[in-house]
């Protein structure tokens, strides 16, 4: 739905600047609500309650966007949509390890990411079908129905929440010395820095695959001919399909290894995939390299998403996981806000995307040693 919104409001002749401002406003609202959510979770607020708030706010956003005929209602809908996302994601991520039962949390995250991939693919298919039927605004009704289903599932199923206040008491009793308590309180934040850096890199590439790659395909490279919008859409659909196929088996495979192993595998494949995209621009038959690049890129995404989340869980003390998940999910918001803007400027200046992909491949190679700085903890059960 998020990616089809620009098409909806292009139809009512909002300018590209206005549409971009609305998306930026949503990202900013999401940034604020993520921080608030993290603080609420760490203070003991039930994650299921915050998810309910997110669902109600998302339904309100759908209402405004469904009937919006001007910039003000569009911007308000985007603000509500961003706020709902900021409430939802940290709450869901912190809920997963609390509800895995006997299943290791690493496999729980792999299963959750598989559901995300399937949901994204179904949403893209339904949105494309609605666009073909000239009824693209039905995506907001579809989203509202999904949110009502979320509320129904929360009503019918009890979700376990972390006993934050009790854990705080236990931690305070165990670390009686103030010096040890202060050291313990902030050590996790320092250990989290390598994961945040890797997450900014990976989510930046993910954002570029959604924003720069479609433009790269329709504009063409230095030698690679341009593709029609139809063929470009097929390649993007292939990317989503591969992610659906890869997510569970690869997520399950990396879950039996140390998190540093999964992150190294992921960054290596990002490096290969971005390099192939860059090289494709310089060959008249470069579309072959574009197609080949989708395999390591899908592999990288499937390995990174559950492994990075598991790393955050392993490093962070229970009573700080809310704010840690908020910081982690901020990487997605920051990348979605900054990467497309910078990529658009490069494409406008250079006329192609070769510089973007080669630069991202270089940074992936540069960041390969970073996972070795991450301390592995015993798996959560």
C-alpha positions as CSV (number, residue, x, y, z in Angstrom):
1,X,0.0,0.0,0.0
2,X,2.8,2.4,0.9
3,X,4.4,2.1,-2.5
4,X,1.2,2.5,-4.4
5,X,0.2,5.7,-2.6
6,X,2.2,8.0,-4.9
7,X,0.3,6.6,-7.9
8,X,-3.0,7.3,-6.2
9,X,-2.2,10.9,-5.6
10,X,-0.5,11.4,-8.9
11,X,-3.9,10.8,-10.4
12,X,-5.4,13.8,-8.6
13,X,-2.5,15.9,-9.8
14,X,-0.6,16.4,-6.6
15,X,2.9,17.5,-7.6
16,X,5.9,15.2,-7.1
17,X,7.2,17.6,-4.5
18,X,3.9,17.4,-2.5
19,X,3.9,13.6,-2.7
20,X,7.5,13.5,-1.5
21,X,6.7,15.9,1.3
22,X,3.9,13.6,2.4
23,X,6.2,10.6,2.4
24,X,8.8,12.5,4.4
25,X,6.2,13.6,6.9
26,X,5.1,10.0,7.4
27,X,8.8,9.0,7.9
28,X,9.2,11.7,10.5
29,X,6.0,10.7,12.3
30,X,7.2,7.1,12.3
31,X,10.6,8.2,13.8
32,X,8.9,9.9,16.7
33,X,6.4,7.2,17.4
34,X,9.1,4.5,17.4
35,X,11.0,6.3,20.2
36,X,7.7,6.7,22.2
37,X,6.9,3.0,21.6
38,X,10.3,1.9,22.8
39,X,10.0,3.9,26.0
40,X,6.4,2.6,26.7
41,X,7.6,-1.0,26.2
42,X,10.5,-0.6,28.6
43,X,8.2,0.9,31.2
44,X,6.0,-2.3,31.1
45,X,3.2,-1.3,28.7
46,X,1.8,-4.5,27.0
47,X,2.9,-4.9,23.4
48,X,-0.5,-6.3,22.4
49,X,-2.1,-3.0,23.6
50,X,0.3,-0.9,21.5
51,X,-0.4,-3.1,18.5
52,X,-4.1,-2.4,19.0
53,X,-3.4,1.3,19.0
54,X,-1.4,1.0,15.8
55,X,-4.3,-0.9,14.1
56,X,-6.9,1.8,15.1
57,X,-4.6,4.6,13.9
58,X,-3.9,2.8,10.6
59,X,-7.7,2.4,10.0
60,X,-8.1,6.2,10.6
61,X,-5.2,6.8,8.1
62,X,-7.0,4.5,5.5
63,X,-10.2,6.5,5.9
64,X,-8.4,9.9,5.2
65,X,-6.4,8.5,2.3
66,X,-9.5,6.8,0.7
67,X,-11.4,10.0,0.5
68,X,-8.5,12.5,0.2
69,X,-8.9,15.0,-2.7
70,X,-6.2,17.5,-1.7
71,X,-2.8,17.9,-0.1
72,X,-4.0,18.5,3.5
73,X,-6.0,15.3,3.8
74,X,-3.3,13.4,2.0
75,X,-0.7,14.7,4.5
76,X,-2.8,13.9,7.5
77,X,-3.3,10.4,6.3
78,X,0.4,10.0,5.8
79,X,1.1,11.3,9.3
80,X,-1.3,8.8,10.8
81,X,0.1,6.0,8.6
82,X,3.7,6.8,9.7
83,X,2.7,6.9,13.4
84,X,0.9,3.6,13.1
85,X,4.0,2.0,11.6
86,X,6.2,3.4,14.4
87,X,3.9,1.9,17.0
88,X,3.5,-1.4,15.3
89,X,7.0,-2.6,14.3
90,X,8.9,-2.3,17.6
91,X,6.0,-3.9,19.4
92,X,5.7,-6.8,17.1
93,X,9.5,-7.4,17.1
94,X,9.7,-7.5,20.9
95,X,6.6,-9.8,21.1
96,X,8.1,-12.6,18.9
97,X,10.7,-14.0,21.4
98,X,8.1,-13.9,24.2
99,X,5.7,-16.1,22.2
100,X,8.1,-18.7,20.7
101,X,7.5,-21.3,23.3
102,X,10.0,-24.1,22.8
103,X,11.0,-22.7,19.4
104,X,14.3,-20.7,19.5
105,X,13.7,-17.0,18.9
106,X,16.0,-17.1,15.9
107,X,13.6,-19.5,14.1
108,X,10.7,-17.4,15.3
109,X,12.1,-14.3,13.6
110,X,12.8,-16.4,10.5
111,X,9.1,-17.5,10.4
112,X,7.9,-13.9,11.0
113,X,10.1,-12.6,8.1
114,X,8.6,-15.4,5.9
115,X,5.2,-14.1,6.7
116,X,6.3,-10.5,5.9
117,X,7.6,-11.7,2.5
118,X,4.4,-13.5,1.7
119,X,2.3,-10.6,2.8
120,X,4.3,-8.1,0.7
121,X,4.0,-10.3,-2.4
122,X,0.2,-10.7,-1.9
123,X,-0.2,-7.0,-1.3
124,X,1.8,-6.2,-4.5
125,X,-0.3,-8.6,-6.5
126,X,-3.6,-7.2,-5.2
127,X,-2.5,-3.6,-5.7
128,X,-1.4,-4.3,-9.3
129,X,-4.8,-6.0,-10.0
130,X,-6.7,-3.0,-8.5
131,X,-4.6,-0.6,-10.6
132,X,-5.4,-2.6,-13.8
133,X,-9.1,-2.4,-12.8
134,X,-8.8,1.4,-12.4
135,X,-9.8,1.0,-8.7
136,X,-6.4,1.6,-7.0
137,X,-8.0,3.3,-4.0
138,X,-9.4,0.0,-2.9
139,X,-6.0,-0.7,-1.4
140,X,-7.0,1.5,1.5
141,X,-10.1,-0.6,2.1
142,X,-8.0,-3.8,1.8
143,X,-5.6,-2.4,4.4
144,X,-8.4,-1.4,6.8
145,X,-9.9,-5.0,6.5
146,X,-6.4,-6.4,7.4
147,X,-6.2,-4.1,10.4
148,X,-9.7,-5.3,11.6
149,X,-8.4,-8.9,11.2
150,X,-5.4,-8.0,13.4
151,X,-7.7,-6.6,16.1
152,X,-9.8,-9.8,15.9
153,X,-6.8,-12.0,16.3
154,X,-5.6,-10.0,19.3
155,X,-9.0,-10.4,20.8
156,X,-9.2,-14.1,20.3
157,X,-5.6,-14.9,21.2
158,X,-3.7,-13.9,24.3
159,X,-0.2,-12.6,23.5
160,X,2.5,-13.0,26.2
161,X,4.3,-9.8,27.2
162,X,7.7,-9.5,28.8
163,X,7.6,-9.0,32.6
164,X,9.6,-5.8,32.4
165,X,9.0,-4.4,35.9
166,X,9.8,-7.7,37.5
167,X,13.0,-8.1,35.5
168,X,14.1,-4.5,36.4
169,X,13.7,-5.5,40.1
170,X,15.7,-8.7,39.6
171,X,18.5,-6.8,37.7
172,X,18.7,-4.1,40.4
173,X,19.0,-6.7,43.1
174,X,21.7,-8.6,41.2
175,X,23.8,-5.6,40.4
176,X,23.8,-3.9,43.8
177,X,26.9,-1.8,43.2
178,X,26.0,1.5,41.4
179,X,29.2,1.3,39.3
180,X,28.3,-2.2,38.0
181,X,24.7,-1.1,37.4
182,X,25.7,1.9,35.3
183,X,28.2,-0.2,33.3
184,X,25.6,-2.8,32.7
185,X,23.0,-0.2,31.8
186,X,25.0,1.3,28.9
187,X,27.2,-1.5,27.8
188,X,24.4,-3.0,25.6
189,X,24.1,0.3,23.8
190,X,27.8,0.3,22.8
191,X,27.5,-3.3,21.6
192,X,24.5,-2.4,19.5
193,X,26.4,0.1,17.4
194,X,27.8,-2.5,14.9
195,X,24.3,-3.9,14.3
196,X,22.9,-0.4,13.7
197,X,25.7,0.3,11.2
198,X,25.0,-2.9,9.3
199,X,21.3,-2.3,9.5
200,X,21.6,1.2,7.9
201,X,23.7,-0.3,5.1
202,X,21.3,-3.2,4.5
203,X,18.1,-1.2,4.7
204,X,19.6,1.4,2.5
205,X,20.2,-1.2,-0.2
206,X,16.6,-2.5,0.4
207,X,15.3,1.0,-0.1
208,X,17.3,1.5,-3.3
209,X,16.0,-1.8,-4.7
210,X,12.5,-0.3,-4.3
211,X,13.2,3.2,-5.5
212,X,16.4,3.3,-7.7
213,X,16.2,0.0,-9.4
214,X,12.9,0.6,-11.1
215,X,14.3,3.9,-12.5
216,X,17.6,2.2,-13.4
217,X,15.7,-0.3,-15.5
218,X,13.4,2.1,-17.4
219,X,16.2,4.7,-18.0
220,X,18.8,2.2,-19.0
221,X,22.6,2.1,-18.4
222,X,25.6,3.4,-20.2
223,X,25.3,0.4,-22.6
224,X,22.3,-1.5,-21.4
225,X,19.1,-0.6,-23.2
226,X,16.1,0.7,-21.3
227,X,13.3,-1.6,-20.4
228,X,9.5,-0.9,-20.7
229,X,7.6,-0.4,-17.5
230,X,6.0,-3.8,-17.9
231,X,9.3,-5.7,-18.1
232,X,10.7,-3.7,-15.2
233,X,7.6,-4.7,-13.1
234,X,8.3,-8.4,-14.0
235,X,11.9,-8.1,-12.7
236,X,10.7,-6.5,-9.5
237,X,8.1,-9.2,-9.1
238,X,10.9,-11.8,-9.5
239,X,12.7,-10.2,-6.6
240,X,9.7,-10.5,-4.3
241,X,9.0,-14.1,-5.5
242,X,12.6,-15.1,-4.7
243,X,12.4,-13.6,-1.3
244,X,9.3,-15.6,-0.5
245,X,11.0,-18.8,-1.7
246,X,14.3,-18.1,0.1
247,X,13.1,-16.6,3.4
248,X,12.1,-19.6,5.4
249,X,14.9,-22.1,4.4
250,X,17.7,-19.5,4.5
251,X,16.3,-17.9,7.7
252,X,16.2,-21.4,9.3
253,X,19.7,-22.3,8.1
254,X,21.4,-19.1,9.4
255,X,19.5,-19.5,12.7
256,X,21.5,-22.6,13.7
257,X,24.8,-20.6,13.3
258,X,26.2,-17.7,15.2
259,X,24.6,-14.4,14.3
260,X,27.9,-13.1,13.0
261,X,27.9,-15.9,10.4
262,X,24.4,-14.9,9.1
263,X,25.4,-11.2,8.9
264,X,28.7,-12.0,7.0
265,X,26.8,-14.2,4.6
266,X,24.2,-11.5,4.1
267,X,26.6,-8.6,3.5
268,X,28.7,-10.7,1.1
269,X,25.7,-11.4,-1.0
270,X,24.6,-7.8,-0.9
271,X,28.2,-7.0,-2.2
272,X,27.9,-9.4,-5.1
273,X,24.3,-8.4,-6.0
274,X,25.1,-4.7,-6.1
275,X,28.3,-5.3,-8.1
276,X,26.3,-7.2,-10.7
277,X,23.8,-4.4,-11.0
278,X,26.6,-1.9,-11.5
279,X,28.4,-4.1,-14.1
280,X,25.1,-4.6,-15.9
281,X,25.0,-1.0,-16.9
282,X,28.2,-1.3,-19.0
283,X,27.1,-4.3,-21.2
284,X,24.6,-4.3,-24.0
285,X,23.2,-7.6,-22.7
286,X,23.3,-6.4,-19.1
287,X,19.8,-7.5,-18.4
288,X,21.3,-10.9,-17.9
289,X,23.4,-9.6,-15.0
290,X,20.3,-7.8,-13.6
291,X,18.4,-11.1,-13.5
292,X,21.4,-12.9,-11.9
293,X,21.7,-10.1,-9.3
294,X,18.2,-10.8,-8.0
295,X,19.4,-14.2,-6.6
296,X,22.2,-13.0,-4.2
297,X,20.1,-9.9,-3.3
298,X,17.1,-12.0,-2.3
299,X,19.5,-14.4,-0.5
300,X,21.0,-11.4,1.4
301,X,17.6,-10.0,2.5
302,X,16.4,-13.5,3.6
303,X,19.6,-14.0,5.7
304,X,19.8,-10.4,7.1
305,X,16.3,-9.6,8.4
306,X,15.9,-12.4,11.0
307,X,19.6,-12.5,11.9
308,X,19.9,-8.8,12.7
309,X,16.7,-8.9,14.8
310,X,18.0,-11.9,16.7
311,X,21.3,-10.1,17.3
312,X,19.5,-7.1,18.9
313,X,17.6,-9.5,21.2
314,X,20.7,-11.3,22.2
315,X,22.7,-8.2,23.0
316,X,20.0,-6.1,24.8
317,X,19.0,-6.7,28.4
318,X,15.3,-7.6,28.7
319,X,14.4,-4.3,30.4
320,X,15.9,-2.2,27.5
321,X,14.6,-4.2,24.5
322,X,11.8,-1.8,23.8
323,X,14.1,1.1,23.1
324,X,16.6,-1.2,21.3
325,X,13.9,-2.4,18.9
326,X,12.9,1.2,18.4
327,X,16.5,2.1,17.5
328,X,16.7,-0.9,15.2
329,X,13.5,-0.1,13.3
330,X,14.6,3.5,12.9
331,X,17.1,2.2,10.4
332,X,14.3,1.4,8.0
333,X,12.7,4.8,8.5
334,X,16.0,6.7,8.0
335,X,16.9,4.6,4.9
336,X,13.5,5.1,3.4
337,X,13.8,8.9,3.9
338,X,17.4,9.5,2.8
339,X,18.4,6.8,0.2
340,X,15.8,7.5,-2.5
341,X,16.5,11.3,-2.3
342,X,20.3,10.8,-2.7
343,X,19.7,8.2,-5.4
344,X,17.4,10.5,-7.4
345,X,20.0,13.2,-7.4
346,X,22.7,10.8,-8.6
347,X,20.5,9.5,-11.4
348,X,19.5,13.0,-12.5
349,X,23.2,14.1,-12.5
350,X,24.7,11.0,-14.1
351,X,21.9,9.7,-16.3
352,X,22.3,6.2,-14.9
353,X,22.7,4.2,-11.6
354,X,26.1,2.7,-12.0
355,X,27.7,4.9,-9.4
356,X,25.0,4.0,-6.9
357,X,25.4,0.2,-7.1
358,X,29.2,0.2,-7.3
359,X,29.3,2.5,-4.2
360,X,27.0,0.2,-2.3
361,X,29.1,-2.8,-3.3
362,X,32.2,-1.0,-2.0
363,X,30.6,-0.2,1.3
364,X,29.5,-3.8,1.7
365,X,33.1,-5.0,1.2
366,X,34.3,-2.4,3.6
367,X,31.7,-3.5,6.3
368,X,32.5,-7.2,6.0
369,X,34.6,-7.3,9.2
370,X,32.0,-5.5,11.2
371,X,29.9,-8.6,12.1
372,X,33.1,-10.0,13.9
373,X,32.7,-7.1,16.4
374,X,29.3,-8.4,17.5
375,X,29.3,-10.6,20.6
376,X,27.3,-13.7,20.3
377,X,25.1,-14.8,23.2
378,X,23.3,-18.1,23.8
379,X,20.2,-18.6,21.7
380,X,16.9,-17.5,23.3
381,X,14.4,-20.3,23.7
